[in-house]
Amino acid sequence: MTVPDATPPFVDRPMTEADIPAVLAMEVDACLHPVHAWTADNYRSSLRAGYWVRVRSDRAGQLVAVVVALDGAGEVHLLNIAVARAWHRRGVAQALLGVLAERCRQQGADTLWLEVRPSNAPAHALYLREGFEVVGRRKGYYPAPEGREDAIVMKRDIPREPA
C-alpha cells in the first residue's frame, strides 16, 4: 500500500454538489460500518440549508476529509467529520477541529457541540484530547446495524483567543 504524502499544504474549500460522489465513496470506506455513513441527501440538504460544509484535499488533489457544521446562536454544532481511511491517525481530524474552533471564534461562538457514537472509540478519544467534555447522552440517536445506538453529547468551550 502506498502511504499518502502527509506534507501540507492541504487545500480546504467549500464543498459543492459535484463533490458528493467522491465524498460518499471516501466516507463509506472510512466508516466503521456502512450504515454509519451520511447519504447524498444528507449532504445535499446541508448544502441547501447553508451549513458550513468543507472538503480537504491533499497536494495531488485527492479528497482527504469532509466537515459539516451548523452555526447557531453563540454556538457551532459539528454535524459530521469524515477522514479518508488512508489518512486516519495522521492528524487530519485534529487539524480540522482546529479550523472549526477558529470558525467558532470568527462567528463569535463560545461553544462547539457534537455527538459521537460510543462504538467510535478513536473519535471519542480524539475529542477528549481536544478538550471536549461529556455532557449527556441521547438514547437511540444513531442508526446501527442492529437497531439504534446512543450518542454521547460533548461540548468544548471556545476561548476568544487561540490557546
Phi and psi in degrees as GROMACS dihedral restraints (atoms count N, CA, C in turn):
[ dihedral_restraints ]
;  ai    aj    ak    al  type     phi  dphi    fc
    3     4     5     6     1   -84.3    20    10
    4     5     6     7     1   130.6    20    10
    6     7     8     9     1   -86.9    20    10
    7     8     9    10     1   127.9    20    10
    9    10    11    12     1   -66.3    20    10
   10    11    12    13     1   153.2    20    10
   12    13    14    15     1   -69.7    20    10
   13    14    15    16     1   117.8    20    10
   15    16    17    18     1   -87.0    20    10
   16    17    18    19     1     0.0    20    10
   18    19    20    21     1   -72.7    20    10
   19    20    21    22     1   124.9    20    10
   21    22    23    24     1   -62.5    20    10
   22    23    24    25     1   166.4    20    10
   24    25    26    27     1   -91.0    20    10
   25    26    27    28     1   147.9    20    10
   27    28    29    30     1   -92.3    20    10
   28    29    30    31     1   161.2    20    10
   30    31    32    33     1  -112.7    20    10
   31    32    33    34     1   118.7    20    10
   33    34    35    36     1  -106.4    20    10
   34    35    36    37     1   134.4    20    10
   36    37    38    39     1  -154.4    20    10
   37    38    39    40     1   162.1    20    10
   39    40    41    42     1   -61.6    20    10
   40    41    42    43     1   140.7    20    10
   42    43    44    45     1   -77.1    20    10
   43    44    45    46     1   146.9    20    10
   45    46    47    48     1  -120.6    20    10
   46    47    48    49     1   167.9    20    10
   48    49    50    51     1   -60.1    20    10
   49    50    51    52     1   -29.7    20    10
   51    52    53    54     1   -64.6    20    10
   52    53    54    55     1   -21.4    20    10
   54    55    56    57     1   -80.7    20    10
   55    56    57    58     1   -15.0    20    10
   57    58    59    60     1   -55.5    20    10
   58    59    60    61     1   -47.2    20    10
   60    61    62    63     1   -58.3    20    10
   61    62    63    64     1   -42.9    20    10
   63    64    65    66     1   -67.9    20    10
   64    65    66    67     1   -39.1    20    10
   66    67    68    69     1   -64.0    20    10
   67    68    69    70     1   -44.6    20    10
   69    70    71    72     1   -62.2    20    10
   70    71    72    73     1   -44.2    20    10
   72    73    74    75     1   -61.7    20    10
   73    74    75    76     1   -43.3    20    10
   75    76    77    78     1   -64.1    20    10
   76    77    78    79     1   -45.3    20    10
   78    79    80    81     1   -68.2    20    10
   79    80    81    82     1   -42.9    20    10
   81    82    83    84     1   -60.1    20    10
   82    83    84    85     1   -41.6    20    10
   84    85    86    87     1   -65.8    20    10
   85    86    87    88     1   -33.8    20    10
   87    88    89    90     1   -82.8    20    10
   88    89    90    91     1   -23.2    20    10
   90    91    92    93     1   -73.5    20    10
   91    92    93    94     1   153.8    20    10
   93    94    95    96     1   -64.8    20    10
   94    95    96    97     1   -33.9    20    10
   96    97    98    99     1  -151.0    20    10
   97    98    99   100     1   140.0    20    10
   99   100   101   102     1   -54.9    20    10
  100   101   102   103     1   -30.0    20    10
  102   103   104   105     1   -65.3    20    10
  103   104   105   106     1   -17.8    20    10
  105   106   107   108     1   -78.5    20    10
  106   107   108   109     1   -21.3    20    10
  108   109   110   111     1   -72.6    20    10
  109   110   111   112     1   146.5    20    10
  111   112   113   114     1   -67.5    20    10
  112   113   114   115     1   157.1    20    10
  114   115   116   117     1  -100.9    20    10
  115   116   117   118     1   168.7    20    10
  117   118   119   120     1   -58.4    20    10
  118   119   120   121     1   -39.2    20    10
  120   121   122   123     1   -64.5    20    10
  121   122   123   124     1   -36.2    20    10
  123   124   125   126     1   -59.1    20    10
  124   125   126   127     1   -45.3    20    10
  126   127   128   129     1   -69.4    20    10
  127   128   129   130     1   -43.7    20    10
  129   130   131   132     1   -60.0    20    10
  130   131   132   133     1   -45.1    20    10
  132   133   134   135     1   -60.9    20    10
  133   134   135   136     1   -41.4    20    10
  135   136   137   138     1   -64.8    20    10
  136   137   138   139     1   -41.4    20    10
  138   139   140   141     1   -65.4    20    10
  139   140   141   142     1   -45.1    20    10
  141   142   143   144     1   -65.3    20    10
  142   143   144   145     1   -33.2    20    10
  144   145   146   147     1   -78.6    20    10
  145   146   147   148     1    -8.3    20    10
  147   148   149   150     1    82.3    20    10
  148   149   150   151     1    21.2    20    10
  150   151   152   153     1   -65.2    20    10
  151   152   153   154     1   163.1    20    10
  153   154   155   156     1   -82.2    20    10
  154   155   156   157     1   103.8    20    10
  156   157   158   159     1  -124.0    20    10
  157   158   159   160     1   118.1    20    10
  159   160   161   162     1  -129.5    20    10
  160   161   162   163     1   148.2    20    10
  162   163   164   165     1  -116.3    20    10
  163   164   165   166     1   151.7    20    10
  165   166   167   168     1  -122.0    20    10
  166   167   168   169     1   132.6    20    10
  168   169   170   171     1  -120.8    20    10
  169   170   171   172     1   156.0    20    10
  171   172   173   174     1   -84.8    20    10
  172   173   174   175     1  -177.7    20    10
  174   175   176   177     1   -62.6    20    10
  175   176   177   178     1   -24.7    20    10
  177   178   179   180     1   -86.6    20    10
  178   179   180   181     1    -0.8    20    10
  180   181   182   183     1    88.2    20    10
  181   182   183   184     1     5.4    20    10
  183   184   185   186     1   -80.1    20    10
  184   185   186   187     1   137.4    20    10
  186   187   188   189     1   -63.1    20    10
  187   188   189   190     1   129.9    20    10
  189   190   191   192     1  -109.5    20    10
  190   191   192   193     1   -39.4    20    10
  192   193   194   195     1  -163.0    20    10
  193   194   195   196     1   164.7    20    10
  195   196   197   198     1  -137.1    20    10
  196   197   198   199     1   146.4    20    10
  198   199   200   201     1  -140.1    20    10
  199   200   201   202     1   137.5    20    10
  201   202   203   204     1  -129.1    20    10
  202   203   204   205     1   129.0    20    10
  204   205   206   207     1  -139.8    20    10
  205   206   207   208     1   152.8    20    10
  207   208   209   210     1  -116.7    20    10
  208   209   210   211     1   123.2    20    10
  210   211   212   213     1   -79.5    20    10
  211   212   213   214     1   136.7    20    10
  213   214   215   216     1  -129.1    20    10
  214   215   216   217     1  -171.3    20    10
  216   217   218   219     1   -75.7    20    10
  217   218   219   220     1   101.3    20    10
  219   220   221   222     1    74.8    20    10
  220   221   222   223     1    11.5    20    10
  222   223   224   225     1  -152.8    20    10
  223   224   225   226     1   163.0    20    10
  225   226   227   228     1  -128.8    20    10
  226   227   228   229     1   141.3    20    10
  228   229   230   231     1  -117.2    20    10
  229   230   231   232     1   116.4    20    10
  231   232   233   234     1   -74.2    20    10
  232   233   234   235     1   115.9    20    10
  234   235   236   237     1   -92.7    20    10
  235   236   237   238     1   -35.8    20    10
  237   238   239   240     1  -159.9    20    10
  238   239   240   241     1   140.7    20    10
  240   241   242   243     1  -142.7    20    10
  241   242   243   244     1   129.1    20    10
  243   244   245   246     1  -137.0    20    10
  244   245   246   247     1   136.8    20    10
  246   247   248   249     1  -122.4    20    10
  247   248   249   250     1   133.5    20    10
  249   250   251   252     1   -53.8    20    10
  250   251   252   253     1   139.2    20    10
  252   253   254   255     1   -51.8    20    10
  253   254   255   256     1   -40.5    20    10
  255   256   257   258     1   -63.2    20    10
  256   257   258   259     1   -17.3    20    10
  258   259   260   261     1  -105.4    20    10
  259   260   261   262     1     2.4    20    10
  261   262   263   264     1   -60.2    20    10
  262   263   264   265     1   143.9    20    10
  264   265   266   267     1    61.4    20    10
  265   266   267   268     1    32.2    20    10
  267   268   269   270     1  -124.2    20    10
  268   269   270   271     1    14.3    20    10
  270   271   272   273     1    89.0    20    10
  271   272   273   274     1     3.5    20    10
  273   274   275   276     1   -67.5    20    10
  274   275   276   277     1   -49.8    20    10
  276   277   278   279     1   -63.4    20    10
  277   278   279   280     1   -40.6    20    10
  279   280   281   282     1   -60.2    20    10
  280   281   282   283     1   -44.9    20    10
  282   283   284   285     1   -63.3    20    10
  283   284   285   286     1   -40.8    20    10
  285   286   287   288     1   -67.3    20    10
  286   287   288   289     1   -32.5    20    10
  288   289   290   291     1   -64.4    20    10
  289   290   291   292     1   -34.8    20    10
  291   292   293   294     1   -65.5    20    10
  292   293   294   295     1   -41.6    20    10
  294   295   296   297     1   -62.4    20    10
  295   296   297   298     1   -41.1    20    10
  297   298   299   300     1   -68.1    20    10
  298   299   300   301     1   -37.6    20    10
  300   301   302   303     1   -62.0    20    10
  301   302   303   304     1   -39.9    20    10
  303   304   305   306     1   -65.4    20    10
  304   305   306   307     1   -38.3    20    10
  306   307   308   309     1   -58.8    20    10
  307   308   309   310     1   -42.9    20    10
  309   310   311   312     1   -58.1    20    10
  310   311   312   313     1   -47.0    20    10
  312   313   314   315     1   -60.3    20    10
  313   314   315   316     1   -43.6    20    10
  315   316   317   318     1   -62.4    20    10
  316   317   318   319     1   -33.3    20    10
  318   319   320   321     1   -88.0    20    10
  319   320   321   322     1    -3.6    20    10
  321   322   323   324     1    74.0    20    10
  322   323   324   325     1    22.1    20    10
  324   325   326   327     1   -85.0    20    10
  325   326   327   328     1   136.0    20    10
  327   328   329   330     1   -93.3    20    10
  328   329   330   331     1   -16.8    20    10
  330   331   332   333     1  -138.9    20    10
  331   332   333   334     1   139.7    20    10
  333   334   335   336     1  -113.7    20    10
  334   335   336   337     1   123.6    20    10
  336   337   338   339     1  -111.0    20    10
  337   338   339   340     1   154.9    20    10
  339   340   341   342     1  -160.6    20    10
  340   341   342   343     1   163.9    20    10
  342   343   344   345     1  -120.1    20    10
  343   344   345   346     1   147.1    20    10
  345   346   347   348     1  -140.7    20    10
  346   347   348   349     1   144.6    20    10
  348   349   350   351     1   -69.5    20    10
  349   350   351   352     1   137.7    20    10
  351   352   353   354     1   -58.9    20    10
  352   353   354   355     1   -30.1    20    10
  354   355   356   357     1   -74.4    20    10
  355   356   357   358     1   -10.4    20    10
  357   358   359   360     1   -97.2    20    10
  358   359   360   361     1    69.4    20    10
  360   361   362   363     1   -58.8    20    10
  361   362   363   364     1   -40.9    20    10
  363   364   365   366     1   -60.8    20    10
  364   365   366   367     1   -42.3    20    10
  366   367   368   369     1   -67.2    20    10
  367   368   369   370     1   -43.7    20    10
  369   370   371   372     1   -58.3    20    10
  370   371   372   373     1   -44.6    20    10
  372   373   374   375     1   -63.9    20    10
  373   374   375   376     1   -41.5    20    10
  375   376   377   378     1   -59.4    20    10
  376   377   378   379     1   -47.3    20    10
  378   379   380   381     1   -62.0    20    10
  379   380   381   382     1   -39.8    20    10
  381   382   383   384     1   -62.6    20    10
  382   383   384   385     1   -44.5    20    10
  384   385   386   387     1   -61.6    20    10
  385   386   387   388     1   -30.8    20    10
  387   388   389   390     1   -89.3    20    10
  388   389   390   391     1    11.9    20    10
  390   391   392   393     1    93.1    20    10
  391   392   393   394     1     8.4    20    10
  393   394   395   396     1   -79.0    20    10
  394   395   396   397     1   149.7    20    10
  396   397   398   399     1  -123.9    20    10
  397   398   399   400     1   148.7    20    10
  399   400   401   402     1   -76.7    20    10
  400   401   402   403     1   128.6    20    10
  402   403   404   405     1  -122.8    20    10
  403   404   405   406     1    -6.7    20    10
  405   406   407   408     1   175.3    20    10
  406   407   408   409     1  -172.2    20    10
  408   409   410   411     1  -144.8    20    10
  409   410   411   412     1   138.5    20    10
  411   412   413   414     1  -110.3    20    10
  412   413   414   415     1   117.0    20    10
  414   415   416   417     1   -70.3    20    10
  415   416   417   418     1   133.5    20    10
  417   418   419   420     1    58.6    20    10
  418   419   420   421     1    33.0    20    10
  420   421   422   423     1   -73.2    20    10
  421   422   423   424     1   -41.9    20    10
  423   424   425   426     1  -104.7    20    10
  424   425   426   427     1   145.7    20    10
  426   427   428   429     1   -67.9    20    10
  427   428   429   430     1   147.2    20    10
  429   430   431   432     1  -140.2    20    10
  430   431   432   433     1   162.4    20    10
  432   433   434   435     1   -53.8    20    10
  433   434   435   436     1   -32.5    20    10
  435   436   437   438     1  -124.9    20    10
  436   437   438   439     1    62.2    20    10
  438   439   440   441     1   109.5    20    10
  439   440   441   442     1  -122.3    20    10
  441   442   443   444     1  -129.7    20    10
  442   443   444   445     1   155.5    20    10
  444   445   446   447     1  -126.8    20    10
  445   446   447   448     1   142.3    20    10
  447   448   449   450     1   -65.6    20    10
  448   449   450   451     1   166.8    20    10
  450   451   452   453     1  -121.1    20    10
  451   452   453   454     1   138.3    20    10
  453   454   455   456     1   -89.3    20    10
  454   455   456   457     1   123.3    20    10
  456   457   458   459     1   -91.8    20    10
  457   458   459   460     1   128.9    20    10
  459   460   461   462     1  -130.7    20    10
  460   461   462   463     1   154.4    20    10
  462   463   464   465     1  -141.6    20    10
  463   464   465   466     1   156.3    20    10
  465   466   467   468     1  -135.1    20    10
  466   467   468   469     1   125.9    20    10
  468   469   470   471     1   -74.3    20    10
  469   470   471   472     1   137.9    20    10
  471   472   473   474     1  -107.7    20    10
  472   473   474   475     1   113.4    20    10
  474   475   476   477     1   -68.9    20    10
  475   476   477   478     1   153.2    20    10
  477   478   479   480     1   -63.8    20    10
  478   479   480   481     1   -34.6    20    10
  480   481   482   483     1  -109.4    20    10
  481   482   483   484     1   142.5    20    10
  483   484   485   486     1   -56.7    20    10
  484   485   486   487     1   141.9    20    10
